[in-house]
Amino acid sequence: MAESAIRTERLTRDFGAVRAVDAVTLEVPRGAIFGFLGPNGAGKTTMIRLLLGLLDPTEGAANVLGHDSRSDADAIREQTGALLEHTGLYERLSAYDNLDYFGRIWHMPPADRRARIQELLTRLGLWDRRKEQVIKWSRGMKQKLAVARTLLHRPALIFLDEPTAGLDPVAAAALRDDLDGLAEREGVTVFLTTHNLTEAEKLCDQVGVIRGGRLIAVGAPRALRERGGRQVEITGAGFDAPLIENVRRQPGVQSADGRQDRLVVVLRDGARVAPLIRLLVEGDAEIEEVRKDSASLEEVFLTLMEDK
C-alpha cells in the first residue's frame, strides 16, 4: 500500500474558547483528489493551515509527505502548492511574467522555468494570452493561472481552498475539467475544500465531511451515497400533501418530497419499497413508474448536517 500523503491523529486547534478543528483523524492516499466538505465556518480553511504548518495544533499531530507539521513545516511548504483565499497573482504583470516570477522564487533553472510555464499555460488554454496583463482577465482565467502557479514547481501535493467559489457555472465546470486532467497527468495529490457537492461528486476520489470542526464521515462519494440510503423516484398521480406526510411518518423513510405527479423518497438502509407502494395505492395514488437509486451526495450531506 502506498504511503499516505496526509495523516493526522486527533488534530485539534482552538482559538480561545472556540474549537475550530476538533480531534480530526484522517488519512489521504498519495495521488488522490480528496474533497474536504463542509459549510462555511466548519473548519476547512483552518485544517489547511494546520497541514501547511502555518498554525500549530493545540493537540494532536499532522504528518504531511512524511514531515511533521510542527517541527518540519518548511519542508512541507517546499513540497506543496497552495491556492487559498486569494490567487496570489500580481495583476499588473502578464500571465507569463507572473509564473516567471514565482519560478525564480522556487529557484527553477531558466530553461526548465520557460518549458514548465509553456507546458502549464498550454494545458490550461492560456498560452496564446500569456503576454496580457492579468488585471484584464476574467475571474475564471485568473483562477486557472493561480492553479498553474500552485503546480509550477512540481509539488507532490496541492491545497485548493474553494477554487471555484465565485465563478459562473461555465467557468467552474471548465476549471474542474482542467483540475481533473492536470491531477492525472502530474500525479499530484489534491486536497480540495468545497461546499459544492456537484464539484466533489464529479472530481473527488474520496471525500471527508466536517461539521463544527469534527470529521463526521469519510469515504468515496459512491460509498457515502450508499450509506445515505436508497432513493426511490415514483411517478404517477394523486400524491397529495396528506399522503406525502403519511409516507414521511413510515418506518425506514428518511425523507419524502414531491408534488401531484412525482414523489422522491429516501429510504434508510434495509427499508423495503413494497410497503410504500402499497401505502400509496391504498391512499388512492396512481403508480406509473418506480425507479431506485442511491441517495445523491447532496442529500447525504444535508442529512449529515442535520444529524445531532
Phi, psi and omega in degrees: 000135183293149177297145180288146173283323181225135174218124177239152179228107178049044182292127187222141175218125177252144168240094186063236181275356183264126176263103185280323176230127193237096172053052182275120173249122191208147175225128179243118181289152177296142177085356182272154164261111186252123178262128179252106191256143176173158178291169175302136180084007183281342181116009185295310182293322177300321179300315179299316181295326175293317182292329178278355182076016177280339173231144173270141177290149172288321177215166175079189185211156175226135175240123183236119181054035178085005182244141177283133185290338178280310191265344187224041184295325180299319179295323177298312184290333177291332185255008181232165171235155183214134170239103184259225187294329184241155183292332184078011183270153173261103195288343178271356172268161174286167177300315181297314183294328174301308182291325177297319178299312181291328176296324176293320177301322179278005179058039177282135177302146186307313182295318179295320180297314181297316181294320181292320178298315179297318180301309184291315181295326178293314181298328182267005178072027184245357188299319182291347181245021186296336183269356182281147173294136183295332182299338181273354187274160173287163178299322180297318178293322177297320179295321177299315180296323178295323175296318176301320177302318182292333184264354191305315187269016178059055180289159177277341185212136174236146176250127179236117183258104180052056188294336181258006180300132178084357179272150174288162185305321181293314180295321180296316180296320179296317180293321176300315179298318179297317180297317180299313180293318180295318181299320180292314182290323184278341183067028185265148172276136181241125173251110191242121174264141181196157165242017176267104186290327176296317178301312182296317183293323182280330192255328195266140172283322178222155175224152171235141181248126181243139178218124179058033179085352182254136176281118187249350177196143176217140176161178174293146180309319180296319180295321178292324177297317180293324177298328182283359179100178182261144176259133178240123177252120184243125176249152182163228181205157175087018179274076182277171186301316179298322180292318178297320178296324176295321177297317181301330184277354184284144176302138178088353179268121180274319177201158177210126180220145180180189176220192187302323187251003183206136180226129177244121183240132173255122183259143174288162180305133176090346180287146183258151181277324187306314179299328178293317179298317178299318179299317181294317180295319178294337177270016175072019173279151176256128183257123177256319184208143176234121178239133183246143177201170174289156174298150178289159178299326179297318179295319178297315180301312181297323177295319179295324179291334183271332184299140179271000000 
